[in-house]
């Protein structure tokens, strides 16, 4: 049997095969299907149209529904979408539904899934959201699919896909304190372009990667789609297993299989980085691959700073930002939005120098929103932090296309929480090395 990559091994298992090769078209068994308030109603419509209005989902414990995008709004159509989810959950007796307005509410689906124990190594996780690839940080095959495919999966538990070839990105060296995973992935996307990994797996490896905590690894895999990647993945280590085993209690500690790429596995592309030599990176408007070193654009005037989303709204992100903002005051409107309610609670329990992260942000003059996607996807006009005027914003989010955060003429710069926090203090793009040794 020929050597296989991590992605190929996971897909071979899901297809009940001993081996697969890139380019093979295969049927795979799906372990988890996730949908939310934006795409859930469309997926449900497809499911009912093709399987019948009284049909049941293939497994009520493998469909996870998480409203998170357009939820804290008075918009009637957005509210209707959540109502559709509630009705479907009641009809189907879906076990894992994290409804807004209840103690069970979670927040951003991509962070909620691992927090609630739905991400396990070796599995196939599909979601009706392009950033579903976040879960590849747990050594699984995770990717976004459309409503039509999701409706089929909902009824059968299977999907048809082509095995992607794998690109490998190796990071060696000790990470400087002024860099974060966001800098690493922006460097990669800037190097290969937004189409550089189209329908390819992006595997991240090296001692620089395994020195990162699980939240930082999630940031890397989350943005694989910004390079066109089918999925991003990192082979599990003890850090992964400790997290998964601790969270798996919530879903019954289901067994899983750990896969790693074989020695001699074939990679279609490989690039090696020395993290100790990298500088803070930023993506200029209007594309994630419009890369520049922060030092090259330092001084660019800003109107707003935004710290949140599945790429920048985790506790690691907020610890980093708070470390810079502590004892100082922002010069521009600065918004802080936790990804999940668990992260929001962490703003009160996590402390730096005796002060909670929440107190640090509020003392600095930042505004704190409810756990959700909030301004990351624009949303209705009353969405917290949405760009309603053509201003210039530096953000920890993952996309800066025209209109992504609201106004089509807004200028959105993507950067790490460290760079965003440093820039909030100066009112212009600021290299975080001014505040971090």
C-alpha positions as CSV (number, residue, x, y, z in Angstrom):
1,X,0.0,0.0,0.0
2,X,1.4,3.4,-1.0
3,X,2.1,6.1,1.6
4,X,-0.8,8.5,2.2
5,X,-1.2,12.0,3.6
6,X,-3.3,12.8,6.7
7,X,-6.2,13.9,4.5
8,X,-6.1,10.8,2.3
9,X,-6.1,8.6,5.3
10,X,-9.2,10.2,6.8
11,X,-11.0,10.0,3.6
12,X,-10.0,6.4,3.0
13,X,-11.5,5.5,6.4
14,X,-14.7,7.4,5.6
15,X,-15.0,5.6,2.3
16,X,-14.3,2.2,3.8
17,X,-11.2,1.8,1.7
18,X,-7.7,0.7,2.5
19,X,-6.3,3.5,0.4
20,X,-7.2,6.5,-1.8
21,X,-5.3,8.6,-4.2
22,X,-5.7,12.3,-5.2
23,X,-8.3,12.6,-7.9
24,X,-10.3,9.6,-6.8
25,X,-14.0,10.2,-6.7
26,X,-15.4,8.5,-3.6
27,X,-18.5,8.2,-1.5
28,X,-17.7,9.0,2.1
29,X,-19.7,8.5,5.4
30,X,-20.1,11.8,7.2
31,X,-19.6,12.0,10.9
32,X,-21.0,15.5,11.6
33,X,-23.1,17.9,9.5
34,X,-23.3,21.5,10.8
35,X,-25.6,24.2,9.6
36,X,-26.6,27.7,10.9
37,X,-29.1,30.5,10.5
38,X,-27.8,31.7,7.1
39,X,-27.8,28.4,5.2
40,X,-29.9,26.2,7.5
41,X,-33.3,27.1,6.0
42,X,-32.1,26.5,2.5
43,X,-30.5,23.1,3.5
44,X,-33.8,22.2,5.2
45,X,-35.7,23.1,2.1
46,X,-33.5,20.9,-0.1
47,X,-33.9,18.0,2.3
48,X,-37.7,18.2,2.4
49,X,-38.0,18.7,-1.3
50,X,-36.0,15.6,-2.2
51,X,-36.8,13.3,0.8
52,X,-40.3,14.3,1.6
53,X,-41.8,16.8,4.1
54,X,-42.2,14.0,6.7
55,X,-38.7,12.5,6.1
56,X,-36.3,12.2,9.1
57,X,-32.6,13.1,9.1
58,X,-30.2,10.2,8.8
59,X,-29.0,10.6,12.4
60,X,-30.5,13.2,14.9
61,X,-27.2,13.1,16.9
62,X,-25.0,13.9,14.0
63,X,-26.7,17.0,12.8
64,X,-25.6,20.1,14.7
65,X,-27.4,23.4,14.3
66,X,-25.9,26.6,15.6
67,X,-27.5,30.1,14.9
68,X,-24.7,32.6,15.0
69,X,-24.7,35.0,12.1
70,X,-27.7,37.3,11.9
71,X,-29.2,36.8,15.4
72,X,-29.0,39.9,17.5
73,X,-31.1,42.0,15.1
74,X,-34.7,43.2,14.6
75,X,-34.6,42.2,10.9
76,X,-37.7,40.2,10.2
77,X,-36.2,37.9,7.6
78,X,-33.2,37.1,9.8
79,X,-35.6,36.3,12.7
80,X,-37.6,34.1,10.4
81,X,-34.5,32.1,9.5
82,X,-34.1,31.2,13.2
83,X,-37.7,30.3,13.5
84,X,-37.3,27.9,10.6
85,X,-34.4,26.2,12.5
86,X,-36.5,26.0,15.7
87,X,-39.4,24.3,13.9
88,X,-37.1,21.8,12.2
89,X,-35.3,21.0,15.4
90,X,-38.6,20.3,17.1
91,X,-39.9,18.2,14.2
92,X,-36.7,16.1,14.0
93,X,-35.8,16.0,17.7
94,X,-32.3,17.2,16.9
95,X,-30.1,16.6,20.0
96,X,-27.5,19.4,19.4
97,X,-29.2,22.7,18.9
98,X,-27.6,25.8,20.4
99,X,-30.5,28.3,20.3
100,X,-30.0,32.0,20.7
101,X,-31.8,33.5,23.7
102,X,-31.4,30.4,25.8
103,X,-28.8,29.2,28.4
104,X,-27.7,26.7,25.7
105,X,-26.7,29.5,23.2
106,X,-23.1,29.3,22.1
107,X,-22.1,31.7,19.4
108,X,-19.8,31.3,16.3
109,X,-20.3,27.8,15.0
110,X,-16.6,27.1,14.2
111,X,-15.6,27.7,17.8
112,X,-18.7,26.2,19.3
113,X,-18.2,22.9,17.6
114,X,-14.9,22.1,19.3
115,X,-16.0,23.6,22.6
116,X,-19.0,21.3,22.7
117,X,-17.1,18.2,21.8
118,X,-18.1,17.8,18.1
119,X,-14.6,17.7,16.7
120,X,-12.7,14.4,16.8
121,X,-9.5,13.3,15.0
122,X,-10.0,11.1,12.0
123,X,-13.6,12.1,11.3
124,X,-15.3,13.9,8.4
125,X,-17.1,17.1,9.4
126,X,-19.1,19.1,6.9
127,X,-20.8,22.4,7.3
128,X,-22.7,24.9,5.3
129,X,-20.1,27.6,5.9
130,X,-16.8,28.0,4.1
131,X,-14.8,28.3,7.3
132,X,-15.8,24.9,8.5
133,X,-12.2,24.0,7.6
134,X,-11.3,25.4,11.1
135,X,-11.9,21.9,12.5
136,X,-9.0,20.5,10.5
137,X,-6.9,21.7,13.5
138,X,-8.1,18.5,15.2
139,X,-6.8,16.2,12.6
140,X,-10.0,15.6,10.7
141,X,-11.3,16.3,7.2
142,X,-13.5,19.4,7.6
143,X,-14.8,21.5,4.7
144,X,-17.7,23.7,3.7
145,X,-20.4,22.6,1.4
146,X,-23.4,24.2,-0.3
147,X,-27.1,23.8,0.7
148,X,-27.8,21.2,-2.0
149,X,-25.0,18.9,-0.9
150,X,-25.9,19.5,2.7
151,X,-29.6,18.6,2.1
152,X,-28.4,15.3,0.6
153,X,-26.1,14.6,3.5
154,X,-29.0,15.4,5.9
155,X,-31.0,12.6,4.4
156,X,-28.3,10.0,3.7
157,X,-25.2,10.7,5.9
158,X,-23.1,10.4,2.8
159,X,-21.5,12.7,0.2
160,X,-19.6,12.3,-3.0
161,X,-16.2,14.1,-3.3
162,X,-12.9,14.1,-5.0
163,X,-9.8,13.3,-3.0
164,X,-7.7,16.5,-3.0
165,X,-3.9,16.5,-3.4
166,X,-2.0,17.9,-0.4
167,X,0.2,21.0,-0.1
168,X,2.5,21.0,3.0
169,X,3.6,24.1,4.9
170,X,6.3,23.6,7.4
171,X,7.1,26.2,10.1
172,X,10.3,25.8,12.1
173,X,11.8,27.8,14.9
174,X,10.7,29.7,18.0
175,X,7.8,32.1,17.5
176,X,8.7,35.7,18.5
177,X,6.3,37.3,21.0
178,X,5.1,39.8,18.4
179,X,3.8,37.1,16.0
180,X,0.6,35.1,16.1
181,X,-0.9,32.4,13.9
182,X,-2.7,35.1,11.9
183,X,0.7,36.4,10.7
184,X,1.7,32.9,9.6
185,X,-1.4,32.2,7.6
186,X,-1.5,35.7,6.0
187,X,2.2,35.1,5.0
188,X,1.2,31.8,3.3
189,X,-1.9,33.3,1.5
190,X,0.2,36.2,0.4
191,X,2.8,33.9,-1.0
192,X,0.5,31.5,-2.9
193,X,-2.5,33.7,-3.6
194,X,-6.2,33.3,-3.0
195,X,-6.4,30.6,-5.7
196,X,-3.0,29.0,-4.9
197,X,-4.6,26.0,-3.0
198,X,-7.8,25.6,-5.0
199,X,-9.3,22.2,-4.3
200,X,-6.2,21.2,-2.4
201,X,-5.6,20.1,1.2
202,X,-3.3,22.4,3.2
203,X,-1.4,20.5,5.8
204,X,0.6,22.5,8.5
205,X,3.6,20.9,10.2
206,X,6.8,21.6,12.0
207,X,7.9,22.4,15.5
208,X,6.7,26.0,15.0
209,X,3.2,24.7,14.5
210,X,3.2,22.2,17.4
211,X,4.4,25.0,19.8
212,X,1.0,26.7,19.1
213,X,-2.0,26.1,21.3
214,X,-5.1,24.6,19.8
215,X,-6.8,28.0,19.3
216,X,-3.9,29.3,17.3
217,X,-4.0,26.1,15.2
218,X,-7.7,26.7,14.5
219,X,-6.8,30.2,13.1
220,X,-4.4,28.6,10.6
221,X,-6.9,26.0,9.4
222,X,-9.8,28.5,9.3
223,X,-8.1,30.6,6.6
224,X,-7.2,27.7,4.3
225,X,-10.3,28.6,2.4
226,X,-8.9,32.1,1.8
227,X,-6.2,30.4,-0.4
228,X,-8.9,28.3,-2.1
229,X,-8.1,25.2,-0.1
230,X,-10.5,22.4,0.2
231,X,-9.4,21.8,3.8
232,X,-6.7,22.7,6.2
233,X,-5.3,20.1,8.6
234,X,-2.8,19.5,11.4
235,X,-1.9,16.1,12.7
236,X,-3.0,15.5,16.3
237,X,-0.5,15.6,19.1
238,X,-1.0,15.5,22.9
239,X,-2.3,19.1,23.0
240,X,-5.0,18.1,20.5
241,X,-5.9,14.9,22.4
242,X,-6.1,16.7,25.8
243,X,-8.5,19.2,24.4
244,X,-10.7,16.6,22.5
245,X,-10.8,14.2,25.5
246,X,-11.8,17.0,27.9
247,X,-14.6,18.3,25.6
248,X,-15.7,14.9,24.4
249,X,-17.4,14.3,27.8
250,X,-20.3,16.5,26.4
251,X,-20.9,14.2,23.5
252,X,-20.3,10.8,25.2
253,X,-16.6,10.3,24.7
254,X,-17.0,8.7,21.3
255,X,-14.0,6.7,20.0
256,X,-11.8,8.2,17.3
257,X,-8.8,7.4,15.2
258,X,-5.6,9.5,15.0
259,X,-4.0,9.7,11.6
260,X,-0.8,11.3,10.5
261,X,0.9,11.6,7.1
262,X,3.1,8.6,6.3
263,X,6.8,9.1,5.7
264,X,7.2,9.3,2.0
265,X,3.6,10.6,1.4
266,X,3.4,12.7,-1.8
267,X,2.8,16.4,-1.4
268,X,2.0,18.4,-4.5
269,X,3.8,21.4,-3.1
270,X,5.9,22.1,0.0
271,X,7.2,25.4,1.5
272,X,9.3,25.8,4.6
273,X,9.3,28.9,6.9
274,X,11.5,30.0,9.7
275,X,9.1,31.7,12.1
276,X,11.9,33.4,14.0
277,X,12.6,35.5,10.8
278,X,9.0,36.4,10.0
279,X,7.6,39.9,10.6
280,X,4.0,41.0,11.5
281,X,1.9,40.7,8.3
282,X,-1.2,42.5,7.1
283,X,-3.6,42.0,4.2
284,X,-4.6,45.3,2.6
285,X,-8.0,45.9,0.9
286,X,-9.7,44.1,-0.8
287,X,-8.2,40.6,-0.7
288,X,-6.6,38.3,1.9
289,X,-3.6,37.8,-0.4
290,X,-2.9,41.5,-0.8
291,X,0.0,41.0,1.6
292,X,2.3,43.6,3.1
293,X,4.6,43.7,6.1
294,X,3.0,45.8,8.8
295,X,6.2,47.9,8.9
296,X,5.7,48.7,5.2
297,X,2.2,50.3,5.7
298,X,2.7,51.7,9.2
299,X,1.1,55.1,9.6
300,X,-1.9,54.4,7.4
301,X,-4.8,56.2,9.0
302,X,-7.7,54.2,10.5
303,X,-11.2,54.9,11.8
304,X,-11.9,51.7,13.6
305,X,-10.4,48.6,15.1
306,X,-12.3,45.3,15.4
307,X,-11.2,42.3,17.5
308,X,-13.5,39.3,17.0
309,X,-14.8,36.4,14.8
310,X,-13.8,32.8,14.5
311,X,-10.2,33.9,13.6
312,X,-9.8,36.7,16.2
313,X,-12.4,36.2,18.9
314,X,-10.9,33.4,21.0
315,X,-9.4,33.7,24.5
316,X,-5.9,33.5,23.0
317,X,-6.7,36.5,20.8
318,X,-8.1,38.5,23.6
319,X,-5.2,37.8,26.0
320,X,-2.9,39.1,23.3
321,X,-4.9,42.2,22.6
322,X,-5.4,43.0,26.3
323,X,-1.7,42.6,27.0
324,X,-1.2,45.6,24.7
325,X,-4.2,47.7,25.7
326,X,-3.7,47.3,29.5
327,X,-3.3,50.7,31.1
328,X,-3.7,52.6,27.9
329,X,-6.5,54.2,25.9
330,X,-7.6,53.6,22.4
331,X,-7.7,56.5,19.9
332,X,-10.3,55.1,17.5
333,X,-13.6,53.2,17.9
334,X,-12.6,49.7,19.0
335,X,-15.0,46.8,19.1
336,X,-14.4,43.5,21.0
337,X,-16.7,40.6,20.1
338,X,-16.1,37.2,21.7
339,X,-16.7,34.2,19.4
340,X,-18.7,32.2,22.0
341,X,-20.5,32.6,25.3
342,X,-17.7,30.5,26.8
343,X,-15.1,33.0,25.6
344,X,-17.3,35.8,26.9
345,X,-17.2,34.3,30.3
346,X,-13.4,34.0,30.0
347,X,-13.3,37.8,29.6
348,X,-14.3,37.9,33.3
349,X,-12.2,35.0,34.6
350,X,-9.0,35.6,32.7
351,X,-6.8,38.2,34.3
352,X,-3.6,40.1,33.5
353,X,-1.9,41.8,36.5
354,X,-5.0,41.3,38.6
355,X,-7.5,42.9,36.1
356,X,-9.9,40.9,34.1
357,X,-9.7,41.1,30.3
358,X,-13.2,42.7,30.3
359,X,-12.0,45.4,32.7
360,X,-8.9,46.0,30.6
361,X,-10.9,46.4,27.4
362,X,-13.5,48.7,29.0
363,X,-10.9,50.8,30.7
364,X,-9.1,51.3,27.4
365,X,-12.3,52.6,25.9
366,X,-13.3,49.5,23.8
367,X,-17.0,48.5,23.3
368,X,-17.8,44.8,23.9
369,X,-20.5,43.0,22.0
370,X,-22.4,39.8,22.5
371,X,-20.9,36.5,21.4
372,X,-21.7,36.1,17.6
373,X,-20.3,36.6,14.1
374,X,-21.4,40.3,14.5
375,X,-19.7,42.6,11.9
376,X,-17.6,39.9,10.3
377,X,-20.3,39.2,7.6
378,X,-21.9,42.7,7.6
379,X,-25.4,41.6,8.3
380,X,-28.5,43.7,8.9
381,X,-28.0,47.4,9.5
382,X,-28.5,47.0,13.2
383,X,-25.7,44.4,13.6
384,X,-23.2,45.2,16.3
385,X,-20.0,46.8,14.8
386,X,-21.2,46.7,11.2
387,X,-19.5,49.2,8.9
388,X,-22.4,51.5,7.8
389,X,-20.1,54.2,6.3
390,X,-17.1,53.9,4.0
391,X,-14.5,54.0,6.8
392,X,-11.1,52.4,7.2
393,X,-11.0,49.4,9.7
394,X,-8.3,47.1,10.9
395,X,-9.8,43.8,11.8
396,X,-8.9,40.3,13.1
397,X,-11.5,38.8,10.8
398,X,-10.7,36.5,7.9
399,X,-12.0,38.4,4.8
400,X,-11.8,41.9,3.5
401,X,-13.7,41.7,0.2
402,X,-15.7,44.8,-0.8
403,X,-18.8,44.8,1.4
404,X,-17.7,42.0,3.6
405,X,-18.2,44.0,6.8
406,X,-21.0,46.1,5.5
407,X,-20.3,49.2,3.3
408,X,-18.9,48.4,-0.1
409,X,-16.4,51.3,-0.1
410,X,-15.1,50.5,3.4
411,X,-11.3,49.7,3.6
412,X,-10.7,46.6,5.6
413,X,-7.2,45.6,6.7
414,X,-6.7,42.1,8.1
415,X,-4.2,41.6,10.9
416,X,-3.4,39.7,14.1
417,X,-4.9,40.7,17.5
418,X,-1.6,42.1,18.5
419,X,-1.4,44.4,15.4
420,X,-5.0,45.4,15.7
421,X,-4.6,46.3,19.4
422,X,-1.4,48.3,18.7
423,X,-3.2,50.2,15.9
424,X,-6.2,51.0,18.1
425,X,-3.8,52.8,20.5
426,X,-2.2,55.0,17.8
427,X,-5.1,55.5,15.3
428,X,-3.1,54.3,12.4
429,X,-1.6,50.9,11.4
430,X,1.0,50.2,14.0
431,X,3.7,47.5,14.2
432,X,3.1,45.6,17.4
433,X,6.8,45.5,18.1
434,X,6.4,49.0,19.4
435,X,4.5,47.5,22.4
436,X,5.8,43.9,22.4
437,X,9.5,43.2,23.0
